[in-house]
Amino acid sequence: MAEDNAGNKESAPATADEIAGYDITSPTSSISSIYPDAYWQNQTTNITSTPSDNLELKQVSLYYRFSLDNSTWSDWTLFETISSSPWNWTFTFPDGMGYYQFYTIATDSAGNTETKTMAELELGKPIPCYFTYSYPVNKQPILFTDISSISTHTKWIIDGITVAEQTFPNGTHSPFNLTYAFNISNIYNVTLWVYNETFDISNTYTVNLPVKRNFTLDLSPNHIGINYVAYHLNTTTNASALMDLLNLNKGEWIHKFNETSNKWMSLWKYNDTVKLGDNFEINPWDVVVVVISNSRTLTIDVTEKVNTTQTKVLQKGYHYLSWSDDTKILSCDIDEIGLQSGDWVFKYDLQNETWLSYNFGLSGDIFEIEPYDCIVVNLADTRNIVIGG
């Protein structure tokens, strides 16, 4: 009420000029119901909250977090804020199949907000599908650990081919793990596929897995260091670059046979900065001869998918070939790649410092040809050769 210097006072108003409230009490809320009322949900789900406040409620927010394995969780994420009743949400499982936890947070008109750290509701969207693994190198077994659940049928698929599968009629089972060795360094598409008959729903989890190449440049017992090496990467390189990739030392060599000129090309490492000789081109699956002074084991990364199929038309005579197939064969089965009666196949045995040989259709040494092995063939006529695939 106002008063002037003459003592005049205004009359009391019939109603208040303004109304204000004082509120320091936080509202509360809790998730009261879901529909359908079940842990595993295969469609959108209606979630309802029951909030309350001592004066005036402003809004209620639904938060969720997500996990693929029901162990490692994402941060809490706001799904939606509602400013009026009814306080319910149609939850769409935005992160896909997996495990979800929820709580609601209420705020009143004074800005008081409740605090929560624990989930009020847990739901799962079937069917969770996930696995863990470690990055492998070729020829070494790797364990793929299944962290899925409630499947009635599970498959492991590598590059589109099912390598293991199992059915579980009860829908519950211990982890269906896979132990697998990749013989060829490459990038593999590894998929875990799961299916639940009750929900009639399936799910997949896929990883593009790079498998490094691990191999040894070796010496014979007499310290002879002649190694036949298959160049396995998908890009063309040259002798100097390959010398660096193989970390060759001073005084070591790289050779390659030129089938056009019928001569050997050679590059020698004079010192750390100087290389002498032919800096020849090396194409995928070419054979090079690396001559070393001391043995070492190398690991080479692969950064792009490697084409393991070799299709060649080879003329009569000698040819150097690398084995790009992921399975081994015997020398007596060399006709599988296109050799015929009268053709020869050779393989160098470094440890015994000798050549193994087999004449297809006649006789000779029965030896294994494994992934990345290098062989020499002597063809009696023109042949269509196919290796790998």
C-alpha positions in Angstrom: 0.0 0.0 0.0 1.3 3.5 -0.9 1.3 6.7 1.3 2.3 10.3 0.1 4.0 13.1 2.1 0.6 14.6 3.1 -0.3 11.3 4.9 -2.8 10.1 2.3 -3.0 6.3 2.1 -4.5 4.2 -0.5 -7.2 1.8 0.5 -6.5 -1.8 0.9 -7.4 -3.7 -2.4 -10.1 -6.2 -2.4 -7.7 -8.8 -4.0 -4.0 -9.3 -3.9 -1.9 -7.6 -6.6 0.3 -10.7 -7.1 0.4 -14.3 -5.7 3.7 -16.1 -5.1 4.5 -19.4 -3.6 7.6 -20.7 -1.8 8.6 -24.3 -2.6 11.8 -26.1 -1.9 10.4 -29.6 -1.9 11.3 -31.8 -4.8 8.6 -33.8 -6.6 8.7 -37.6 -6.8 7.9 -40.0 -9.6 8.0 -43.8 -10.2 7.3 -46.1 -13.1 3.9 -47.7 -12.2 3.1 -50.0 -15.1 4.1 -51.3 -18.5 2.2 -52.9 -21.3 2.7 -55.6 -22.3 3.7 -56.6 -18.8 6.7 -58.8 -19.5 10.5 -58.6 -19.4 11.1 -59.5 -23.1 9.4 -57.1 -25.5 9.1 -57.7 -29.2 7.2 -54.5 -30.0 6.8 -50.9 -28.8 6.0 -50.8 -25.1 3.8 -48.4 -23.1 5.5 -47.1 -20.0 3.5 -45.2 -17.3 4.8 -43.0 -14.5 3.0 -41.8 -11.3 4.4 -38.4 -10.3 3.4 -36.2 -7.3 4.3 -32.8 -5.9 3.3 -30.8 -2.9 2.3 -27.8 -5.0 2.5 -27.8 -8.8 4.1 -30.4 -11.1 5.7 -29.1 -14.3 7.0 -32.1 -16.3 8.2 -35.7 -16.1 11.1 -37.1 -18.2 11.8 -40.7 -19.1 15.4 -41.8 -19.2 16.9 -45.1 -20.4 20.2 -46.8 -20.8 21.2 -49.7 -23.1 23.5 -52.7 -22.9 24.4 -55.5 -25.4 25.5 -57.9 -22.7 23.6 -56.9 -19.6 26.9 -55.8 -18.0 28.4 -52.8 -19.7 25.9 -49.9 -20.0 25.6 -46.7 -21.9 25.1 -43.4 -20.3 21.6 -42.5 -19.2 19.8 -41.0 -22.2 16.6 -38.8 -22.3 13.9 -40.5 -24.3 11.1 -37.9 -23.9 9.8 -35.1 -21.6 6.0 -34.8 -21.0 4.4 -31.6 -19.6 0.9 -32.8 -18.8 -1.0 -35.9 -17.7 -1.3 -38.7 -18.7 2.3 -39.4 -17.9 3.0 -42.3 -20.3 5.4 -43.0 -23.2 5.4 -45.3 -26.1 8.9 -46.7 -26.0 10.4 -47.7 -29.3 13.7 -49.4 -28.2 15.8 -47.0 -30.3 19.1 -48.9 -29.8 17.7 -52.1 -31.2 17.8 -55.5 -29.6 19.4 -55.8 -26.2 18.9 -54.9 -22.5 17.3 -51.6 -21.3 16.9 -49.9 -17.9 14.6 -47.0 -17.1 13.8 -44.3 -14.6 11.7 -41.1 -14.6 12.6 -37.7 -13.3 9.9 -35.2 -12.2 10.4 -31.4 -12.1 8.0 -28.9 -10.4 7.1 -25.3 -11.3 9.6 -24.0 -8.8 12.4 -25.8 -10.6 12.9 -28.5 -8.0 14.0 -31.7 -9.6 14.2 -35.2 -8.1 17.5 -37.1 -8.2 17.9 -40.7 -9.1 20.8 -43.0 -9.9 19.1 -46.5 -9.9 16.9 -48.1 -12.5 13.2 -48.5 -11.7 12.5 -50.8 -14.6 14.4 -53.4 -16.7 13.3 -54.7 -20.1 14.8 -56.6 -22.9 14.1 -56.5 -26.6 14.7 -60.0 -27.9 16.8 -61.4 -28.9 20.1 -60.1 -27.6 23.0 -61.0 -29.9 26.6 -60.2 -29.1 30.1 -61.8 -28.9 33.6 -60.8 -27.9 37.0 -61.8 -29.4 40.6 -60.9 -29.6 42.4 -59.8 -32.7 44.1 -62.8 -34.3 46.9 -63.7 -36.6 46.7 -66.4 -39.2 46.9 -70.1 -38.2 46.4 -69.3 -34.5 43.0 -70.4 -33.0 40.8 -67.5 -31.8 38.0 -67.8 -29.3 34.7 -66.1 -30.1 32.7 -65.8 -26.9 29.0 -65.9 -27.2 27.2 -63.4 -24.9 23.7 -63.9 -26.3 20.8 -65.5 -24.5 17.4 -67.0 -24.9 18.1 -68.4 -28.4 16.6 -71.7 -29.5 18.9 -71.8 -32.6 22.4 -70.3 -32.9 24.8 -70.1 -35.9 28.3 -68.9 -36.5 28.8 -67.7 -40.0 32.1 -66.7 -41.6 32.0 -65.0 -45.0 28.5 -66.3 -45.7 29.3 -69.9 -44.8 27.9 -71.5 -41.6 30.8 -73.0 -39.7 29.0 -74.1 -36.5 25.4 -74.3 -35.4 23.3 -75.7 -32.5 19.7 -75.8 -31.4 18.5 -75.2 -27.8 14.9 -76.4 -27.4 14.5 -74.7 -24.0 15.8 -71.4 -25.1 18.4 -71.2 -22.4 21.9 -72.5 -22.7 25.5 -72.0 -21.8 27.5 -69.8 -24.2 27.8 -71.4 -27.6 31.4 -70.3 -28.2 33.5 -70.8 -31.4 37.2 -71.6 -31.7 38.4 -71.0 -35.2 41.8 -70.6 -37.0 42.1 -68.5 -40.1 44.9 -69.9 -42.3 45.0 -66.9 -44.6 45.5 -63.3 -43.5 42.5 -61.3 -44.6 39.4 -59.3 -43.4 36.7 -61.8 -42.5 33.0 -61.1 -42.0 32.1 -63.0 -38.8 28.4 -63.2 -37.9 26.6 -64.6 -34.9 23.0 -65.4 -35.8 20.4 -66.2 -33.1 16.8 -67.1 -33.3 14.0 -67.5 -30.7 11.1 -69.7 -31.7 8.8 -68.3 -29.0 9.0 -64.8 -30.3 9.6 -65.9 -33.9 12.4 -63.3 -34.1 16.0 -63.5 -35.1 19.0 -61.2 -34.7 22.6 -61.0 -35.9 25.8 -59.3 -34.7 28.6 -58.9 -37.3 32.2 -57.9 -37.1 34.6 -57.3 -40.0 37.7 -59.0 -38.5 41.2 -58.2 -39.7 43.5 -61.2 -39.3 47.2 -60.4 -39.4 49.8 -62.5 -41.1 52.4 -64.1 -38.9 55.4 -65.9 -40.5 59.1 -66.7 -40.0 62.0 -65.9 -42.2 64.2 -68.8 -41.2 67.7 -70.3 -41.5 68.6 -73.9 -42.2 70.8 -75.8 -39.7 73.7 -74.8 -41.9 72.7 -71.2 -41.8 71.3 -71.0 -45.3 68.7 -68.3 -45.4 66.8 -68.9 -48.7 63.1 -68.3 -48.0 60.4 -68.5 -50.7 57.7 -65.9 -49.7 54.2 -65.4 -51.1 53.4 -61.7 -51.3 49.8 -61.7 -49.9 48.6 -58.1 -49.9 46.0 -56.8 -52.3 48.1 -53.9 -53.8 51.0 -53.9 -56.1 54.3 -53.0 -54.5 58.0 -53.0 -55.5 61.1 -54.7 -54.2 62.4 -51.7 -52.2 59.0 -51.3 -50.4 58.8 -55.0 -49.6 62.3 -54.9 -48.3 61.2 -52.2 -45.9 58.0 -54.1 -45.0 60.0 -57.2 -44.2 62.5 -55.2 -42.2 65.5 -56.7 -44.0 69.0 -56.0 -42.7 72.1 -54.8 -44.4 73.5 -57.4 -46.8 70.1 -59.2 -47.4 68.5 -59.8 -50.7 65.1 -60.0 -52.5 64.9 -61.9 -55.8 62.1 -62.5 -58.3 62.1 -64.7 -61.4 61.0 -62.9 -64.6 59.1 -65.5 -66.7 59.2 -63.2 -69.7 63.0 -62.8 -69.9 63.6 -66.1 -68.1 66.0 -64.3 -65.8 66.2 -63.4 -62.1 65.8 -59.8 -60.9 67.6 -58.9 -57.6 67.7 -56.1 -55.0 70.4 -56.0 -52.4 70.4 -53.9 -49.2 73.8 -52.2 -49.1 73.0 -50.2 -45.9 70.1 -48.5 -44.2 69.7 -45.9 -47.0 71.1 -47.5 -50.1 69.7 -50.5 -52.0 71.4 -51.7 -55.2 69.9 -53.7 -58.1 66.5 -54.0 -59.7 63.5 -52.3 -58.0 61.1 -54.7 -59.7 57.4 -54.8 -59.4 55.6 -57.3 -57.1 52.0 -58.1 -57.7 49.5 -59.9 -55.4 50.5 -63.6 -54.9 53.8 -63.2 -56.6 56.6 -65.4 -55.3 59.8 -63.7 -54.1 63.0 -65.2 -52.7 64.2 -63.5 -49.6 67.8 -64.3 -48.5 68.5 -63.4 -44.9 71.5 -63.6 -42.5 69.5 -64.2 -39.3 66.0 -65.6 -38.6 63.1 -63.5 -37.5 59.3 -63.7 -37.0 57.2 -61.0 -38.7 53.6 -59.8 -38.2 52.0 -57.9 -41.1 48.7 -56.0 -40.8 46.0 -56.3 -43.4 43.9 -53.2 -44.1 41.7 -54.3 -47.0 40.0 -57.4 -48.2 42.4 -59.7 -50.1 41.4 -61.5 -53.2 42.6 -65.1 -52.7 41.5 -66.4 -56.1 44.2 -66.8 -58.7 43.1 -67.7 -62.2 45.9 -68.0 -64.8 46.6 -69.4 -68.2 50.2 -70.7 -68.1 52.2 -71.8 -71.0 54.5 -74.8 -71.2 57.5 -74.5 -68.9 58.5 -73.4 -65.4 56.3 -71.1 -63.3 56.5 -69.9 -59.7 53.1 -70.1 -57.8 52.0 -69.2 -54.3 49.3 -71.2 -52.5 46.4 -68.8 -51.7 43.9 -71.4 -50.7 43.1 -71.6 -47.0 43.4 -75.4 -47.0 46.4 -77.6 -47.7 46.7 -80.4 -50.2 49.2 -83.1 -51.1 51.5 -82.9 -54.1 49.7 -86.0 -55.5 46.5 -84.0 -55.6 47.9 -81.1 -57.5 45.5 -81.8 -60.4 42.9 -80.0 -58.3 44.3 -76.7 -59.6 44.6 -77.7 -63.2 47.8 -79.7 -63.6 47.7 -82.8 -65.7 49.6 -86.0 -66.4 53.2 -85.2 -67.1 53.4 -82.0 -65.1 55.8 -81.5 -62.3 55.5 -79.7 -59.0 58.4 -78.7 -56.7 58.7 -77.3 -53.3 61.9 -76.1 -51.5 62.7 -77.7 -48.1 64.8 -75.2 -46.3 65.6 -77.3 -43.3 67.0 -80.1 -45.5 68.3 -77.7 -48.1 66.7 -79.8 -50.9 63.9 -79.7 -53.4 60.9 -82.0 -53.2 59.4 -83.0 -56.5 56.4 -84.9 -57.8 55.5 -85.8 -61.4 51.7 -86.0 -61.7 50.7 -89.3 -63.1 54.0 -91.0 -62.3 55.6 -90.7 -58.9 57.8 -88.7 -56.6 57.8 -87.1 -53.2 54.4 -86.8 -51.4 54.5 -83.5 -49.6 52.1 -81.0 -48.2 51.3 -77.7 -49.8 50.0 -75.4 -47.2 48.6 -71.8 -47.2 51.3 -69.3 -48.3 53.6 -72.1 -49.5 55.5 -71.4 -52.7 55.8 -74.0 -55.4 57.4 -74.3 -58.8 55.5 -76.1 -61.6 56.9 -77.4 -64.9 54.0 -77.8 -67.3 54.1 -80.1 -70.2 51.6 -78.0 -72.1 49.3 -74.9 -71.7 47.2 -75.2 -68.5 44.3 -73.2 -67.0 45.3 -72.8 -63.3 42.9 -71.9 -60.5 44.2 -71.5 -56.9 42.1 -70.4 -53.9 38.7 -68.8 -53.9 
